[in-house]
Amino acid sequence: NGGDVAAFVLAAIGGVVGGMVGLISILLLTFYLLVEADDLFSLFVRIFPRDTRPRVALISEMAATKISAWLGGQALLGLIIGIASAIGFAVMGVPYFFVLAAISAIGEMIPMVGPVLSAIPAIAAGFTVSPSLAVGVGLYCLTLQQLENHVLVPKVMGQTVGLSAVTVIASLAIGSELLGVAGALLAVPTAAIIQVLVEELYLSEKDPA
């Protein structure tokens, strides 16, 4: 009935808002960590023996570079989805298409549930015009989500973070299976850090040079 639909829409909007708050909190925390990066690196490096500190510092800086590249990739994905959503919604005649596109861009940065929840306000806006428009908006959002999952994420993350497409897809699958949304969010940066550790601690020791 109408009450259940309204409650579902409000819950979905609340989920999107909660995800946005969480994302903003993560970005703010990341910003302050970057501001204090030098002091944190120095404190972290002092934990290790003096002769290994230069190598630890190098590995830490490389890992930080990977994480920064991942954040840039997330922002780029959000920008791409936001622009694609704005164009599609505008062509279809969806009301408030610019606001809905901004919600889609932010939702893109929340793995798994973000794109789904951000599509709900767009579909609801389509219903205010006609049921057929709501169906068209839903199909368009589904197409964008499939394109994002199978093409954009592996390609963008592979180029920005330096991981292969197979590694990105596998890390997302493993992370989401183990820890759900949090695992999917942390999957790519974790895989990037593991790659740095393997290359610097294992492969470099086997290199005769």
C-alpha positions as MATLAB code, in Angstrom:
seq = 'NGGDVAAFVLAAIGGVVGGMVGLISILLLTFYLLVEADDLFSLFVRIFPRDTRPRVALISEMAATKISAWLGGQALLGLIIGIASAIGFAVMGVPYFFVLAAISAIGEMIPMVGPVLSAIPAIAAGFTVSPSLAVGVGLYCLTLQQLENHVLVPKVMGQTVGLSAVTVIASLAIGSELLGVAGALLAVPTAAIIQVLVEELYLSEKDPA';
ca = [
       0.000    0.000    0.000;
       0.943    3.659   -0.146;
       2.156    3.741    3.451;
       4.572    0.868    2.876;
       5.920    2.484   -0.299;
       6.439    5.793    1.494;
       8.192    4.055    4.378;
      10.407    2.138    1.944;
      11.342    5.313    0.051;
      12.093    7.165    3.293;
      14.214    4.252    4.516;
      16.093    4.205    1.212;
      16.700    7.957    1.354;
      17.846    7.578    4.957;
      20.264    4.872    3.852;
      21.679    7.140    1.149;
      22.029   10.023    3.599;
      23.699    7.737    6.129;
      26.079    6.486    3.443;
      26.884   10.065    2.450;
      27.624   10.974    6.073;
      29.858    7.933    6.400;
      31.643    8.740    3.154;
      32.187   12.374    4.169;
      33.517   11.194    7.537;
      35.969    8.862    5.789;
      37.104   11.645    3.453;
      37.587   14.080    6.336;
      39.520   11.476    8.303;
      41.645   10.770    5.238;
      42.289   14.487    4.784;
      43.489   14.935    8.349;
      45.605   11.798    8.084;
      47.213   13.198    4.952;
      47.855   16.515    6.701;
      49.595   14.686    9.543;
      51.131   12.071    7.242;
      54.763   13.032    7.882;
      54.428   12.861   11.664;
      52.493    9.590   11.487;
      55.070    8.069    9.139;
      57.892    9.109   11.444;
      56.148    7.631   14.472;
      55.351    4.406   12.614;
      58.885    3.989   11.273;
      60.397    4.321   14.772;
      58.691    1.087   15.774;
      61.104   -0.866   13.567;
      64.835   -1.483   14.032;
      67.039    1.396   12.921;
      68.609   -0.434    9.980;
      65.223   -1.292    8.451;
      63.650    2.145    8.869;
      64.575    3.534    5.420;
      62.982    0.558    3.703;
      59.895    0.715    5.914;
      59.546    4.417    5.137;
      59.800    3.730    1.402;
      57.175    0.992    1.524;
      54.849    3.175    3.610;
      55.138    6.031    1.129;
      54.392    3.696   -1.771;
      51.329    2.331    0.039;
      50.122    5.864    0.761;
      50.513    6.725   -2.920;
      48.377    3.712   -3.845;
      45.642    4.739   -1.405;
      45.674    8.300   -2.745;
      45.343    6.905   -6.269;
      42.387    4.787   -5.125;
      40.638    7.848   -3.696;
      41.218    9.640   -6.980;
      39.772    6.674   -8.840;
      36.684    6.702   -6.634;
      36.175   10.398   -7.328;
      36.596    9.804  -11.069;
      34.036    6.989  -11.023;
      31.576    9.206   -9.177;
      32.118   11.983  -11.727;
      31.567    9.635  -14.678;
      28.375    8.146  -13.232;
      27.115   11.593  -12.229;
      27.586   12.987  -15.733;
      26.053    9.906  -17.371;
      23.088   10.064  -14.988;
      22.558   13.787  -15.607;
      22.569   13.306  -19.367;
      20.258   10.273  -19.257;
      17.792   11.770  -16.783;
      17.687   15.061  -18.696;
      17.000   13.321  -22.020;
      14.234   11.219  -20.444;
      12.661   14.272  -18.838;
      13.098   13.292  -15.200;
      12.358   16.165  -12.782;
      15.268   17.532  -10.744;
      17.682   15.517  -12.891;
      20.711   17.519  -11.690;
      20.047   16.763   -8.004;
      19.358   13.103   -8.796;
      22.594   12.903  -10.784;
      24.513   14.327   -7.816;
      22.952   11.644   -5.600;
      24.001    8.997   -8.146;
      27.565   10.328   -8.160;
      27.779   10.155   -4.370;
      26.091    6.757   -4.272;
      28.679    5.437   -6.717;
      31.326    5.859   -4.013;
      29.414    3.493   -1.693;
      30.018   -0.067   -2.930;
      27.155   -2.503   -3.544;
      24.262   -0.657   -1.924;
      25.143    2.886   -3.006;
      24.108    2.628   -6.681;
      20.927    0.745   -5.738;
      19.844    3.213   -3.066;
      20.697    6.239   -5.189;
      18.505    4.864   -7.996;
      15.404    4.831   -5.782;
      14.909    8.646   -5.644;
      15.355    8.804   -9.431;
      12.727    6.099   -9.970;
      10.386    7.833   -7.515;
      10.841   11.102   -9.424;
      10.021    9.248  -12.635;
       6.778    7.998  -11.091;
       5.666   11.594  -10.582;
       5.588   11.889  -14.382;
       4.447    8.426  -15.494;
       4.958    4.740  -14.591;
       6.618    4.130  -17.962;
       9.199    6.817  -17.222;
       9.904    5.216  -13.844;
      10.511    1.880  -15.596;
      12.796    3.569  -18.098;
      14.765    5.254  -15.302;
      15.102    1.934  -13.499;
      16.405    0.209  -16.632;
      18.833    3.064  -17.287;
      20.174    2.909  -13.718;
      20.526   -0.870  -14.015;
      22.460   -0.484  -17.260;
      24.769    2.088  -15.680;
      25.350   -0.176  -12.693;
      26.273   -3.143  -14.905;
      28.576   -0.940  -16.972;
      30.178    0.346  -13.783;
      30.634   -3.125  -12.263;
      32.056   -4.868  -15.319;
      33.832   -2.119  -17.262;
      34.425    1.129  -15.391;
      35.640   -0.148  -12.013;
      38.220   -2.640  -13.389;
      39.408   -0.147  -16.010;
      39.577    2.975  -13.832;
      41.010    1.245  -10.760;
      43.464   -0.669  -12.907;
      44.840    2.529  -14.429;
      44.813    4.708  -11.314;
      45.909    2.190   -8.671;
      48.040    0.002  -10.905;
      46.146   -3.265  -10.420;
      45.076   -5.610  -13.179;
      41.376   -5.909  -13.981;
      41.373   -9.505  -12.711;
      42.891   -8.416   -9.400;
      40.318   -5.637   -8.970;
      37.374   -7.938   -9.699;
      38.735  -10.718   -7.482;
      39.461   -8.360   -4.585;
      35.968   -6.848   -4.782;
      34.394  -10.306   -4.819;
      36.457  -11.538   -1.865;
      36.003   -8.345    0.152;
      32.241   -8.220   -0.331;
      31.927  -11.905    0.527;
      33.930  -11.583    3.744;
      32.831   -8.204    5.103;
      29.946   -7.044    2.921;
      29.876   -3.333    2.070;
      32.898   -2.511    4.239;
      34.866   -5.301    2.584;
      33.979   -4.060   -0.889;
      34.973   -0.521    0.098;
      38.364   -1.621    1.429;
      39.034   -4.371   -1.129;
      40.931   -2.384   -3.767;
      43.187   -0.347   -1.413;
      43.930   -3.512    0.563;
      44.889   -5.348   -2.629;
      47.097   -2.410   -3.613;
      48.891   -2.443   -0.253;
      49.379   -6.224   -0.492;
      50.844   -5.747   -3.964;
      53.344   -3.217   -2.623;
      54.331   -5.519    0.239;
      54.786   -8.520   -2.045;
      56.818   -6.579   -4.576;
      59.074   -4.902   -2.011;
      59.463   -7.632    0.604;
      59.338  -10.823   -1.426;
      60.069  -10.235   -5.104;
      62.880   -7.744   -4.437;
      64.651  -10.279   -2.196;
      64.499  -12.868   -5.006;
      65.878  -10.373   -7.540;
      69.623  -11.052   -7.830;
      70.222   -7.407   -8.707;
];
